[in-house]
Amino acid sequence: MRIDDVRIEEHGAWRELSLSFPQPGLTALYGPNEAGKSTLLRFLRGMLYGRRQPLGHREPGSLRGELGVEHAGQRYVVERRYDATHDQLDVRGPGGNRPSERTLAELLQGVDRTVYEHVYAVGLREMQELGTLDDEAVAEWLYGTSLGPAGRHLATVNERVRASRQAERSGPTRIARLTAEYGRLSNEIEEAVAGPGIDELLDERADVEENIARARSRQETEQRNLRGYRLLARIHEPWSRVREYRAELKRLNAQCRLPKDGI
């Protein structure tokens, strides 16, 4: 969107002022202090975005005027009138009977009040502040001015990084603290291993392990003997009966023996 002409019916010190801006090129407005340059800047901001305060809140001053703008090869007229209690907008163009707020939003192409004030409408106060800065501070100021709060946050990142690095150089870093802690724990382990009584404890542990091994060996032997005893207990009774039967058969054979020629 390009502003081609301005007509101020009433705003601040201006009454019935008309300005036209030649095309193409950049137009510069200059004048002495108190000539009304900042008032003209506020008029443009008010025409595009209306009252700064919601209706019902006290806001000094009033505004009546028109802007002639060109967008995508089409001519539009933006007319606005507001005072302490009213804010009336009328946008006329080739779109027919479209809502004025919607048409103006399309002309602004997503540029809200905050972006406009920080990028397209830098005032005298901001320019005076810029003139007092060095090169690095200018870059940070431009970030903050053009991008708003997000830009100011971005501009401070580099400073915070530098401060963090300086703090690490002047004090122990996390790696240094961990290294010191590792050394302390290593010394404690070495002292515990080399301390009095550790050899006796190791010998006692070896004796206990040897006793455990001998006890396990005896246990295995006793388990084998137990299995043998249980087997003997099961076969003892049948074996005794077999002996008795054999003895009885032997006795019967001796009693019933016949002579060779007995048959």
VOGU-3710 file (C-alpha; in Angstrom, 3 decimals, decimal comma):
1> mriddvriee> 0,000/0,000/0,000  1,236/3,489/-0,887  -0,125/6,742/0,546  -0,655/9,208/-2,324  -2,304/12,128/-0,539  -3,376/13,310/2,922  -6,228/15,632/3,912  -6,461/16,701/7,535  -9,726/18,344/8,533  -8,739/18,497/12,193
11> hgawrelsls> -5,961/17,002/14,282  -3,786/18,757/16,831  -2,616/22,079/15,422  -3,550/21,148/11,844  -6,753/22,357/10,206  -7,702/21,847/6,553  -4,252/20,659/5,468  -3,848/18,813/2,151  -0,664/17,110/0,988  0,077/15,131/-2,171
21> fpqpgltaly> 3,071/12,869/-2,619  4,530/12,528/-6,122  5,078/9,089/-7,645  7,371/7,279/-7,801  10,117/7,897/-5,251  10,612/8,779/-1,635  9,013/11,870/-0,122  10,751/13,743/2,715  8,896/16,258/4,893  11,129/18,651/6,839
31> gpneagkstl> 10,689/21,752/8,934  11,799/23,474/12,159  10,861/22,353/15,630  7,161/22,612/16,458  6,293/22,755/12,755  3,882/19,833/13,156  5,904/16,913/11,781  5,194/14,672/14,793  1,528/15,684/14,661  1,386/14,552/11,045
41> lrflrgmlyg> 2,998/11,248/12,068  0,372/10,761/14,775  -2,366/11,602/12,273  -1,211/8,847/9,904  -1,070/6,373/12,766  -4,537/7,373/13,939  -5,988/7,138/10,431  -4,680/3,615/9,946  -5,278/2,188/13,431  -7,799/4,454/15,152
51> rrqplghrep> -7,873/5,405/18,808  -5,119/4,074/21,004  -7,531/3,613/23,926  -10,793/1,616/23,651  -14,023/3,545/23,465  -15,132/4,655/26,898  -11,571/5,446/28,020  -10,486/9,048/28,076  -8,112/9,907/25,238  -7,266/13,554/24,533
61> gslrgelgve> -7,614/15,005/21,059  -9,774/14,279/18,047  -9,150/13,355/14,441  -10,954/13,950/11,152  -9,436/13,403/7,753  -8,814/11,264/4,693  -5,994/9,261/3,128  -5,794/8,504/-0,566  -3,941/5,216/-1,030  -3,020/2,905/-3,884
71> hagqryvver> -2,901/-0,877/-3,518  -2,417/-3,471/-6,258  -3,134/-0,849/-8,900  -6,441/0,161/-7,278  -7,382/3,492/-5,705  -8,871/3,623/-2,180  -9,957/6,440/0,123  -9,662/5,897/3,885  -11,795/8,312/5,913  -11,818/8,311/9,710
81> rydathdqld> -13,353/10,482/12,406  -12,895/9,934/16,118  -13,066/11,806/19,385  -13,248/10,799/23,056  -16,339/8,630/22,555  -16,607/7,727/18,852  -14,413/6,119/16,213  -15,944/5,974/12,717  -14,126/4,421/9,740  -15,158/4,483/6,074
91> vrgpggnrps> -13,049/2,876/3,331  -14,157/3,421/-0,273  -12,700/1,535/-3,189  -13,390/-0,905/-6,022  -14,519/-3,658/-3,657  -18,121/-2,487/-3,473  -20,046/-2,630/-0,213  -17,417/-4,459/1,805  -16,899/-3,850/5,541  -14,459/-0,995/6,006
101> ertlaellqg> -12,474/-2,726/8,778  -11,934/-5,776/6,582  -10,872/-3,675/3,591  -8,400/-1,656/5,697  -6,949/-4,857/7,179  -6,315/-6,148/3,653  -4,636/-2,870/2,697  -2,355/-3,081/5,755  -1,437/-6,688/4,829  -1,041/-7,932/8,404
111> vdrtvyehvy> 0,997/-4,962/9,712  -0,461/-4,276/13,159  -0,099/-1,130/15,256  2,980/-2,371/17,130  4,925/-3,237/13,972  3,870/0,036/12,317  4,998/2,151/15,265  8,355/0,389/15,587  9,218/0,067/11,896  7,324/2,642/9,834
121> avglremqel> 6,625/5,409/12,338  9,796/6,027/14,349  9,384/9,332/16,153  11,698/12,113/17,294  12,329/10,514/20,685  13,559/7,295/19,079  15,743/9,208/16,622  17,327/11,236/19,440  18,011/8,046/21,364  19,608/6,478/18,288
131> gtlddeavae> 21,971/9,429/17,884  23,540/8,822/21,305  24,499/5,165/20,675  27,692/3,546/19,448  27,837/1,045/16,576  27,075/-2,069/18,626  24,318/-0,338/20,585  22,787/0,875/17,295  22,466/-2,721/16,105  20,808/-3,734/19,361
141> wlygtslgpa> 18,483/-0,710/19,192  17,452/-1,547/15,618  16,614/-5,121/16,647  14,524/-3,883/19,544  12,816/-1,114/17,591  11,945/-3,098/14,482  10,943/-6,329/16,172  9,391/-5,043/19,393  9,732/-7,076/22,637  10,962/-10,148/20,752
151> grhlatvner> 13,689/-8,069/19,117  14,768/-6,556/22,416  14,991/-10,045/23,850  17,123/-11,137/20,872  19,377/-8,133/21,269  20,222/-9,120/24,844  21,125/-12,724/24,009  24,671/-11,875/22,916  25,301/-9,867/26,074  24,027/-12,698/28,262
161> vrasrqaers> 26,281/-15,171/26,435  29,311/-12,942/26,973  28,449/-12,515/30,654  28,024/-16,273/31,055  31,392/-16,969/29,462  33,071/-14,369/31,650  31,527/-15,917/34,752  32,829/-19,340/33,728  36,343/-17,951/33,249  36,335/-16,196/36,616
171> gptriarlta> 34,891/-19,127/38,602  35,000/-22,921/38,621  33,157/-24,458/35,693  30,952/-27,513/35,979  33,656/-29,678/34,351  36,220/-28,418/36,854  33,875/-29,141/39,767  33,198/-32,677/38,497  36,917/-33,298/37,992  37,641/-32,219/41,555
181> eygrlsneie> 34,851/-34,458/42,860  36,220/-37,405/40,872  39,684/-36,884/42,358  38,282/-36,721/45,885  36,339/-39,979/45,475  39,370/-41,720/43,943  41,486/-40,747/46,962  38,840/-42,068/49,353  38,773/-45,427/47,515  42,553/-45,735/47,631
191> eavagpgide> 42,608/-44,930/51,349  39,905/-47,504/52,041  41,785/-50,227/50,132  45,120/-49,428/51,752  43,730/-48,814/55,232  44,387/-50,952/58,331  42,504/-54,301/58,621  41,796/-54,767/54,929  44,325/-57,605/54,587  42,850/-59,418/57,606
201> llderadvee> 39,385/-59,080/56,158  40,566/-60,489/52,832  42,244/-63,489/54,563  39,118/-64,115/56,612  37,037/-64,026/53,476  39,349/-66,587/51,823  39,039/-68,918/54,865  35,260/-68,625/54,826  35,128/-69,421/51,119  37,375/-72,487/51,666
211> niararsrqe> 35,174/-73,743/54,529  32,126/-73,318/52,349  33,765/-75,383/49,598  34,644/-78,242/52,057  31,125/-78,198/53,493  29,637/-78,484/50,031  31,928/-81,438/49,259  30,863/-83,244/52,486  27,263/-82,519/51,660  27,617/-84,163/48,244
221> teqrnlrgyr> 29,259/-87,267/49,846  26,553/-87,592/52,489  23,874/-87,267/49,822  25,440/-90,166/47,886  25,626/-92,323/51,063  22,023/-91,515/51,865  20,895/-92,683/48,443  22,818/-95,986/49,007  21,219/-96,517/52,434  17,785/-95,955/51,033
231> llarihepws> 18,449/-98,546/48,312  19,639/-101,107/50,904  16,570/-100,446/53,020  14,291/-101,223/50,066  16,039/-104,512/49,088  16,804/-105,838/52,582  13,446/-107,481/53,190  13,211/-109,254/49,762  16,827/-110,380/50,092  16,137/-111,852/53,535
241> rvreyraelk> 13,149/-113,800/52,185  15,254/-115,186/49,321  17,801/-116,473/51,835  15,083/-118,129/53,854  13,616/-119,770/50,747  16,981/-121,127/49,677  17,646/-122,534/53,133  14,224/-124,252/53,157  14,816/-125,749/49,706  18,174/-127,070/50,775
251> rlnaqcrlpk> 16,647/-128,697/53,837  13,841/-130,275/51,808  16,274/-131,708/49,268  18,291/-133,357/52,019  15,190/-135,044/53,465  13,815/-136,329/50,181  17,020/-137,796/48,725  16,405/-141,375/47,158  18,915/-144,147/46,513  20,123/-144,532/42,954
261> dgi> 18,185/-147,729/42,495  15,195/-146,672/44,465  12,958/-146,320/41,383
//
